[in-house]
Amino acid sequence: MTRGCKIWLWLVLIASIISTLISFTTMSYYGGSGIILVIIGILQSIGAAMLLFKQQKEGFYLICITSVLDGILTISQGNTLLGLIAPIARIFLTYYFINKGDAEKSKDTDSNFTASTSNIDYGTSDTTTASSTDSFNSTFEASNNYYGSGTTSTQNNTTNTNNATSTQKNTANKEEKFSTKQAQFFGAAKNMDVTVDLYKELEIDRAWDEKSIRNYLKQLQKMWTQRQGATNDKEQLLLIDKILKTIENGYRFLTKAIRRKQYDEALEMAYKSGKIVDAAEEKLHTLLDQAKAYYRKGNIKLATKFAEEALEGKINDVSVYDLLARCYFENNAYDKALGVIDQGISIFKTDINLHWLGARIATNGTKNFEDAQQRVNALIELNPNNAIGHSEQVYLHLRKGDEQLAFQEIDSYITAHPDDDNFKRGVAYDLDVYSNACYYYDPAENASYIADKESYQKCLNLRTKAAEIYADEHTQDQLERIRYYGQKEWNDWNLPAIKSLALYGTIFTAMGVISGSTSGGFFPIGVALYVIMGVLIYFSFRPYWQINKTHVTGQMGTTELIVNRIGDWSARAAAFMFRWIIKLVYWFLRFCLGLASGKWL
């Protein structure tokens, strides 16, 4: 921003404040229009401040809107000439000073400076650069099989590395332009013609904030200015001039948040399009490609090694942070994984995949649910209309054991986004995966199965909800699998007792019928034995989860145990009673025979 632009904006700001104060003091005289004047003055002051202190283009729009409203109000009060001239002049002059300042910057920036490799050779004017090879671009999805999908991008138009080395040439006199003619105040990243990586040219860490970069550039500029005044060598002076202009470009594009964001986006596009030729960067990408290849093969050790080397070289690729974090995660180094994630986020602040992976590692790795919630909040805030943040919130609720809260989150999102099938499928599959925790693993048999009622009911609820949300072959198959454990199977452990109860129940019932008494005697005993047999048969059909529980614990359930013991005791009591009756009849018959033979007389 030029000095003239700053002076003009200060005048607009002061005039707006004074106008607001005057309108406020005379508000009772003007009535409703006075209130409007106060509001216009406040908004115009805010707009001028946004332009002056933040260099935000929204401030210019605010000045335009308030100027038009002020003009309309002035015309309505009968002063047509002032109502037309004042707003037009204010808008025109503001636009003129802003674009004049950007035009001057563009002229300065159009100065030629040498594009060298990542380190500037301050001792000589000769710099070399290797011929380019197209970068390898791989697209990875935010899933658990991030690098193991089996489908990889292939490198097109690849130039042999040895050929690149052999075709190096002197570029000391080659002028590379960093043009910003189209990237003025109202420009965008796509309009920037970036051919130089200022971070590498000036050895700036991309994780630094704008204030740190500004302080660093201030020291760097001071050092080279002193060197400039301490030499009369023409070649060195030309080189220092180029370095100082590079530092000026650093001030221009890296010390303001909005400009830096535009530059970063343009820099990424420049690397992808091949506008920036950097042999060191190509070597780092080769390391990253090797790390990805080893990761896909399952060699985590070598994948970690090459990814760390690529990161230490400050490669300009967000996927290195993602890959290295996954390597650390698989080695159970959860804190290191989150450290890499946070390092990547400090540079690539809007990368959804990094935010997502950080939340997932905090949830499953460190199990710091408070940290995980903060990361999920940041993910949702970053892109509130993207399903990935909301589905990750559901995932976090599940891992915390808040199934009902997860269901409420799901229902709330689906109500607001009924056509979002990606969300439905994602959370449905998450519910199925989470339900696998209900299974009991038997190391002796190397098998997993449901082995208690609580786990069965929980798993059934989760998979039923998943099938309701998104009904496909997978969710239906998962639901049928859990329903299997609710099916009942005959338990033949009670078969001896059932046979005994059936036998003696029949005998006692028959004895009661033969005796001619169905209200007393043996008949009620026979009926009671039949009833106990029926209850025992009912409890002999047990669900598979209960059979598995008995297999694991070696014990029956409390109710089942009571019924089985009652059945067993009843069968034994019936047998004892029948034997006692037989013996009683036997002794009674002997007694009768003894009397008849006179033996007992």
C-alpha positions in Angstrom: 0.0 0.0 0.0 1.5 3.4 -1.1 1.8 6.4 1.2 -0.8 8.3 -0.8 -3.3 5.4 -0.4 -2.7 5.3 3.4 -3.1 9.1 3.7 -6.4 8.9 1.7 -7.7 6.1 3.8 -6.8 7.9 7.0 -8.8 10.9 5.7 -11.8 8.7 5.0 -11.5 7.0 8.4 -11.3 10.3 10.3 -14.0 12.0 8.2 -16.3 9.0 8.8 -15.7 9.1 12.6 -16.3 12.8 12.8 -19.5 12.4 10.6 -20.7 9.6 12.9 -20.1 11.7 16.1 -22.0 14.7 14.6 -24.9 12.5 13.4 -25.1 11.0 16.9 -25.2 14.4 18.6 -27.9 15.7 16.2 -29.8 12.5 16.0 -32.8 13.9 18.0 -33.1 16.7 15.4 -33.1 14.5 12.3 -35.1 11.6 13.8 -35.0 8.4 11.8 -32.6 9.7 9.2 -30.2 10.5 12.0 -30.1 6.9 13.2 -29.4 5.8 9.6 -26.6 8.4 9.3 -25.0 7.0 12.5 -25.2 3.4 11.2 -23.7 4.5 7.8 -20.9 6.4 9.5 -20.0 3.4 11.7 -20.0 1.0 8.7 -17.9 3.4 6.6 -15.4 3.7 9.5 -15.2 -0.1 9.7 -14.6 -0.4 5.9 -11.9 2.2 5.9 -10.2 0.4 8.9 -10.4 -2.9 7.1 -8.6 -1.5 4.1 -6.1 0.5 6.1 -5.0 -2.0 8.7 -6.0 -5.4 7.2 -5.9 -4.7 3.5 -9.1 -6.7 3.1 -11.1 -6.1 -0.1 -14.4 -6.4 1.9 -13.5 -3.0 3.3 -13.7 -1.4 -0.1 -17.1 -3.1 -0.8 -18.3 -1.7 2.5 -17.2 1.8 1.6 -19.0 1.5 -1.7 -22.2 0.4 -0.2 -22.2 3.1 2.6 -21.3 5.8 0.1 -24.3 4.9 -2.1 -26.6 4.8 0.9 -25.2 8.2 2.1 -25.8 9.6 -1.4 -29.4 8.4 -1.5 -30.1 9.9 1.9 -28.5 13.2 0.9 -30.6 13.3 -2.3 -33.8 12.5 -0.4 -33.1 15.6 1.8 -33.0 17.8 -1.2 -29.3 18.2 -1.9 -29.0 16.3 -5.3 -25.7 17.7 -6.4 -23.8 16.8 -3.2 -25.6 13.4 -3.1 -24.2 12.5 -6.5 -20.7 14.0 -6.3 -19.6 13.0 -2.8 -20.2 9.2 -3.1 -18.8 9.0 -6.6 -15.7 10.9 -5.6 -15.1 8.8 -2.5 -15.5 5.5 -4.4 -13.4 6.6 -7.4 -10.5 8.0 -5.3 -10.4 4.9 -3.0 -10.3 2.6 -6.0 -7.7 4.8 -7.8 -5.3 4.9 -4.8 -5.6 1.1 -4.2 -4.9 0.1 -7.8 -2.2 2.7 -8.1 -0.4 1.1 -5.2 -0.8 -2.4 -6.7 0.4 -1.2 -10.1 3.6 0.2 -8.5 4.1 -3.1 -6.7 3.7 -4.9 -9.9 6.4 -2.8 -11.6 8.8 -3.5 -8.8 8.0 -7.1 -8.8 8.5 -7.4 -12.5 12.2 -6.8 -11.9 14.2 -9.9 -13.0 15.9 -12.1 -10.5 17.6 -15.5 -10.9 15.7 -18.6 -10.0 18.2 -20.9 -8.5 17.9 -24.1 -6.5 16.8 -24.1 -2.9 20.1 -22.6 -1.6 21.3 -19.3 -3.1 25.0 -19.3 -4.0 26.1 -15.9 -2.6 29.7 -16.4 -3.6 29.2 -16.5 -7.4 26.6 -15.4 -9.9 26.5 -18.8 -11.6 23.5 -20.9 -10.6 22.4 -24.1 -12.1 19.1 -25.8 -12.5 18.2 -29.3 -13.7 15.7 -30.0 -16.4 12.3 -30.8 -15.2 10.5 -34.1 -14.7 6.7 -34.1 -14.3 5.7 -34.6 -10.6 4.1 -37.8 -9.5 0.5 -37.0 -8.3 -1.3 -39.5 -6.3 -4.8 -39.0 -5.0 -5.5 -40.6 -1.6 -8.9 -40.9 0.0 -9.5 -40.3 3.7 -10.0 -43.9 4.8 -8.2 -46.6 6.8 -6.7 -48.0 3.5 -5.3 -44.6 2.6 -2.2 -45.8 0.8 -3.2 -49.4 0.3 -6.0 -49.2 -2.2 -4.0 -51.0 -4.9 -4.8 -48.3 -7.4 -1.9 -45.9 -8.0 -1.3 -43.1 -10.3 1.4 -43.5 -12.9 4.0 -41.0 -13.8 3.5 -39.5 -17.2 6.0 -37.8 -19.5 8.9 -38.8 -17.2 12.3 -37.5 -18.1 15.2 -39.8 -17.2 17.0 -38.5 -14.2 20.5 -39.1 -15.6 19.4 -37.1 -18.7 18.3 -34.3 -16.3 21.8 -34.2 -14.8 23.5 -34.2 -18.1 21.5 -31.3 -19.5 22.2 -28.9 -16.7 23.2 -25.5 -18.0 24.3 -22.2 -16.8 21.4 -19.8 -16.0 23.3 -16.9 -14.5 22.0 -14.6 -17.2 18.5 -16.1 -17.4 15.8 -13.9 -16.0 12.8 -15.4 -14.3 9.9 -13.1 -13.7 7.6 -13.2 -10.7 4.7 -11.4 -12.3 1.8 -10.0 -10.4 0.2 -7.7 -12.9 -3.0 -9.8 -12.8 -2.7 -10.4 -9.0 -3.6 -7.0 -7.8 -5.7 -6.2 -4.7 -8.8 -7.8 -6.1 -6.9 -10.7 -7.7 -6.9 -14.4 -6.9 -4.2 -17.1 -6.7 -5.0 -18.4 -10.2 -4.0 -15.1 -11.6 -0.5 -15.1 -10.1 2.3 -16.2 -12.4 4.5 -17.8 -9.8 7.8 -19.2 -11.1 9.9 -19.0 -7.8 9.4 -20.6 -4.5 10.1 -17.7 -2.1 10.1 -20.1 0.9 13.1 -22.0 -0.5 14.8 -18.9 -2.0 14.7 -17.1 1.4 15.0 -20.3 3.5 11.7 -19.6 5.3 10.0 -22.3 7.2 6.4 -22.6 5.9 5.2 -23.3 9.5 6.2 -19.8 10.5 3.4 -17.3 10.9 3.3 -13.9 9.1 4.8 -12.0 12.1 7.8 -14.4 12.3 8.4 -14.1 8.6 8.3 -10.4 8.8 10.9 -10.3 11.6 13.1 -12.7 9.7 12.9 -10.7 6.5 13.7 -7.6 8.4 16.9 -9.1 9.7 17.8 -10.6 6.3 17.2 -7.3 4.6 19.4 -5.5 7.1 22.2 -7.9 6.6 22.2 -7.7 2.8 21.8 -3.9 2.8 25.0 -3.7 5.0 26.8 -6.0 2.5 25.6 -3.8 -0.3 27.3 -0.8 1.2 30.5 -2.7 1.9 31.4 -3.8 -1.7 32.1 -2.1 -5.0 32.2 -5.3 -7.0 29.7 -4.9 -9.8 28.9 -8.6 -10.1 28.3 -8.9 -6.3 26.2 -5.7 -6.4 24.0 -7.1 -9.1 23.6 -10.4 -7.1 22.7 -8.5 -3.9 20.2 -6.4 -5.8 18.4 -9.5 -6.9 18.5 -10.9 -3.4 17.1 -7.7 -1.9 14.3 -7.7 -4.6 13.5 -11.3 -3.6 13.3 -10.2 0.0 10.9 -7.4 -1.1 8.7 -10.0 -2.8 8.8 -12.0 0.5 7.5 -8.9 2.3 4.8 -8.4 -0.4 3.5 -11.9 -0.5 4.3 -13.6 2.8 3.7 -11.1 5.5 -0.1 -10.6 5.0 -2.4 -13.5 5.6 -4.7 -12.9 2.6 -1.8 -12.4 0.2 0.1 -15.3 1.6 -2.9 -17.6 1.1 -3.1 -16.5 -2.5 0.6 -17.0 -3.0 0.5 -20.5 -1.4 -2.3 -21.6 -3.7 -0.5 -20.2 -6.8 2.8 -21.9 -5.6 1.1 -25.3 -5.4 -0.3 -24.8 -8.9 3.1 -23.7 -10.2 4.7 -26.9 -8.9 2.0 -29.1 -10.4 2.1 -27.4 -13.8 5.9 -27.5 -13.9 6.5 -23.8 -14.0 8.9 -24.1 -11.1 11.9 -26.3 -12.0 13.7 -27.5 -8.9 16.1 -30.4 -8.9 16.2 -30.6 -5.1 12.4 -30.7 -5.0 12.3 -33.5 -7.6 14.7 -35.6 -5.4 12.4 -35.1 -2.5 9.4 -36.2 -4.5 11.4 -39.3 -5.5 11.9 -40.0 -1.8 8.2 -39.5 -1.2 7.3 -41.9 -4.0 9.6 -44.5 -2.6 8.0 -44.1 0.9 4.5 -44.5 -0.6 5.6 -47.6 -2.5 7.0 -49.2 0.6 3.9 -48.3 2.6 1.7 -50.1 0.1 3.9 -53.1 0.3 3.6 -53.1 4.1 7.2 -52.2 4.8 6.5 -49.5 7.4 10.1 -49.2 8.5 11.4 -48.1 5.1 8.3 -46.1 4.4 9.0 -44.2 7.6 12.6 -43.7 6.7 12.0 -42.2 3.3 9.1 -40.1 4.4 11.2 -38.6 7.2 13.9 -37.7 4.7 11.4 -36.0 2.4 9.9 -34.1 5.3 13.4 -33.0 6.6 14.0 -31.6 3.1 10.9 -29.5 3.4 9.1 -31.0 0.4 6.2 -29.0 -0.8 3.6 -31.8 -0.7 0.9 -32.2 1.9 0.8 -36.0 1.5 4.2 -36.5 3.2 2.6 -35.4 6.5 -0.3 -37.7 6.0 1.9 -40.7 5.1 4.4 -40.2 7.9 1.7 -39.8 10.5 0.2 -43.1 9.4 3.6 -44.8 9.6 4.0 -43.5 13.2 0.4 -44.6 14.0 1.0 -48.1 12.8 4.1 -48.2 15.1 2.0 -47.1 18.0 3.9 -43.8 18.2 0.7 -41.8 18.5 2.1 -38.6 20.0 4.7 -38.4 17.1 1.9 -39.0 14.6 -0.1 -36.1 16.0 3.0 -33.9 16.0 3.5 -34.5 12.3 -0.2 -33.8 11.7 -0.1 -30.5 13.6 3.1 -29.6 11.7 1.3 -30.2 8.4 -1.8 -28.3 9.5 0.4 -25.3 10.4 1.3 -25.1 6.7 -1.7 -26.6 4.9 -4.3 -25.1 7.2 -7.3 -26.0 5.0 -6.4 -29.6 4.2 -9.4 -31.7 5.2 -7.6 -35.0 5.2 -5.0 -33.9 7.7 -7.6 -32.6 10.1 -9.6 -35.8 9.7 -6.6 -38.0 10.3 -5.6 -36.0 13.4 -9.1 -36.5 14.8 -9.0 -40.3 14.0 -5.6 -40.8 15.6 -6.6 -38.8 18.7 -9.7 -41.0 19.0 -8.2 -44.4 18.3 -4.5 -43.8 19.2 -4.0 -41.6 22.2 -7.7 -41.9 23.2 -7.7 -38.3 24.3 -11.3 -37.7 23.5 -11.1 -34.0 24.5 -8.3 -33.4 22.0 -10.3 -35.5 19.4 -13.4 -33.3 19.9 -11.4 -30.2 19.3 -10.0 -31.6 16.1 -13.5 -32.7 15.0 -14.8 -29.2 15.8 -12.0 -27.7 13.6 -12.9 -30.2 10.8 -16.5 -29.2 10.9 -15.7 -25.5 11.1 -13.3 -25.8 8.1 -16.1 -27.2 5.9 -19.5 -27.4 7.6 -21.2 -28.7 4.4 -18.8 -31.6 4.1 -20.1 -34.9 5.5 -16.7 -36.1 6.7 -16.7 -33.8 9.7 -20.2 -34.8 10.9 -19.5 -38.5 10.3 -16.3 -38.2 12.3 -18.4 -36.7 15.1 -20.6 -39.7 15.0 -17.4 -41.9 15.1 -16.1 -40.1 18.2 -19.4 -40.5 20.0 -19.3 -44.2 19.3 -15.7 -44.6 20.6 -16.7 -42.8 23.7 -19.6 -45.3 24.2 -22.3 -42.7 23.6 -24.4 -44.7 21.2 -27.6 -42.7 21.8 -25.8 -39.4 21.2 -24.3 -40.9 18.0 -27.8 -41.9 16.9 -29.1 -38.4 17.6 -26.3 -36.8 15.6 -27.0 -39.2 12.7 -30.8 -38.4 12.7 -30.1 -34.7 13.0 -27.8 -34.6 10.0 -30.0 -36.8 7.8 -33.0 -34.6 8.6 -31.0 -31.6 7.4 -29.4 -33.5 4.5 -31.8 -36.3 3.4 -30.0 -36.8 0.0 -26.5 -37.1 1.4 -25.8 -40.8 0.6 -22.1 -40.4 1.2 -22.8 -39.6 4.9 -25.4 -42.4 5.2 -23.0 -45.0 3.8 -20.1 -43.7 5.9 -21.8 -43.8 9.2 -23.6 -47.0 8.4 -20.3 -48.7 7.8 -18.8 -47.1 10.9 -21.7 -48.5 13.0 -21.0 -52.0 11.6 -17.2 -51.7 12.2 -17.9 -50.4 15.8 -20.3 -53.3 16.4 -17.4 -55.8 15.9 -16.2 -54.8 19.3 -19.1 -56.7 20.8 -17.6 -60.0 19.6 -15.6 -62.2 22.0 -12.3 -63.6 20.6 -11.5 -67.1 21.6 -7.7 -67.6 21.2 -7.9 -71.3 21.8 -10.2 -71.8 18.8 -9.0 -68.6 16.9 -12.6 -67.6 16.5 -14.8 -64.7 17.3 -18.5 -64.9 18.4 -21.1 -63.3 20.5 -21.0 -64.7 24.0 -23.4 -62.7 26.2 -26.8 -61.1 26.1 -25.7 -57.5 26.6 -23.2 -57.7 23.7 -25.8 -59.4 21.5 -28.4 -56.7 22.1 -25.9 -53.9 21.6 -24.6 -55.3 18.4 -28.2 -56.0 17.1 -29.2 -52.3 17.8 -26.1 -50.9 16.1 -26.5 -53.1 13.0 -30.2 -52.5 12.8 -29.6 -48.8 12.9 -26.9 -49.2 10.2 -29.3 -51.1 7.9 -32.0 -48.5 8.5 -29.7 -45.6 7.5 -28.2 -47.3 4.4 -29.6 -50.6 3.2 -27.2 -52.4 0.9 -25.8 -55.9 0.6 -23.1 -55.2 3.2 -25.3 -53.8 6.0 -28.0 -56.4 5.4 -25.4 -59.2 5.6 -24.0 -57.8 8.8 -27.5 -57.6 10.3 -28.2 -61.3 9.4 -25.0 -62.3 11.0 -25.9 -60.9 14.3 -29.5 -62.2 14.2 -28.0 -65.7 13.9 -26.8 -65.5 17.5 -30.4 -64.8 18.6 -31.7 -68.0 17.1 -32.4 -70.9 19.5 -31.0 -74.4 19.4 -32.0 -77.5 21.3 -29.9 -78.2 24.3 -29.8 -82.0 25.0 -28.1 -81.6 28.4 -31.6 -81.9 30.0 -32.7 -84.8 27.9 -32.3 -87.5 30.8 -34.4 -85.3 33.1 -37.0 -84.7 30.5 -37.3 -88.4 29.7 -37.7 -89.2 33.4 -40.3 -86.5 33.9 -42.2 -87.8 30.9 -42.1 -91.4 32.1 -43.1 -90.7 35.7 -45.6 -88.1 34.7 -47.3 -90.6 32.5 -47.2 -93.3 35.2 -48.6 -91.1 37.9 -51.3 -89.7 35.6 -52.3 -93.2 34.6 -52.4 -94.3 38.2 -54.6 -91.4 39.0 -57.0 -92.2 36.1 -57.0 -95.9 37.1 -57.8 -95.0 40.7 -60.7 -93.0 39.4 -59.6 -89.8 41.1 -58.5 -86.8 39.1 -58.8 -84.2 41.9 -56.4 -85.9 44.3 -54.0 -88.8 44.6 -51.6 -89.6 41.9 -53.2 -87.5 39.1 -52.1 -84.0 40.3 -48.5 -85.4 40.8 -48.5 -86.6 37.2 -49.8 -83.2 35.9 -47.2 -81.4 38.0 -44.4 -83.5 36.5 -45.7 -82.7 33.0 -45.7 -79.0 33.7 -42.1 -79.1 35.0 -41.2 -81.1 31.9 -42.7 -78.4 29.7 -40.8 -75.6 31.4 -37.6 -77.7 31.1 -38.2 -78.2 27.4 -38.8 -74.5 26.9 -35.5 -73.6 28.6 -33.7 -76.3 26.7 -34.0 -74.2 23.5 -31.3 -71.6 24.1 -30.0 -68.8 21.8 -26.5 -69.2 20.4 -25.1 -66.3 22.4 -26.2 -68.1 25.5 -24.7 -71.5 24.4 -21.5 -69.6 23.6 -21.5 -68.0 27.1 -21.8 -71.4 28.7 -19.0 -72.6 26.5 -16.8 -69.7 27.6 -17.6 -69.5 31.3 -18.5 -73.1 31.9 -21.7 -71.9 33.7 -25.3 -71.5 32.8 -27.4 -68.4 33.4 -29.1 -68.0 36.8 -32.6 -68.6 35.6 -31.5 -71.5 33.4 -29.6 -73.0 36.2 -32.6 -72.8 38.6 -34.9 -74.4 36.0 -32.5 -77.1 35.2 -32.0 -78.0 38.9 -35.7 -78.0 39.6 -36.2 -80.3 36.6 -33.4 -82.6 37.8 -34.7 -82.6 41.4 -38.3 -83.2 40.2 -37.2 -86.2 38.0 -35.2 -87.7 41.0 -38.2 -87.1 43.4 -40.6 -88.7 40.9 -38.2 -91.7 40.6 -37.8 -91.9 44.3 -41.6 -91.7 44.9 -42.3 -94.3 42.3 -39.7 -96.7 43.8 -41.1 -96.0 47.3 -44.7 -96.8 46.0 -43.4 -100.0 44.4 -41.7 -101.1 47.6 -44.8 -100.2 49.6 -47.0 -102.3 47.3 -44.4 -105.1 47.5 -44.4 -105.2 51.3 -48.2 -104.8 51.3 -48.5 -107.9 49.1 -46.1 -109.9 51.2 -48.1 -109.0 54.3 -51.3 -110.1 52.6 -49.7 -113.4 51.5 -48.3 -114.0 54.9 -51.8 -113.5 56.4 -53.3 -115.8 53.9 -50.8 -118.6 54.5 -51.0 -118.2 58.3 -47.4 -117.4 58.5 -48.0 -114.2 60.4 -50.6 -115.8 62.7 
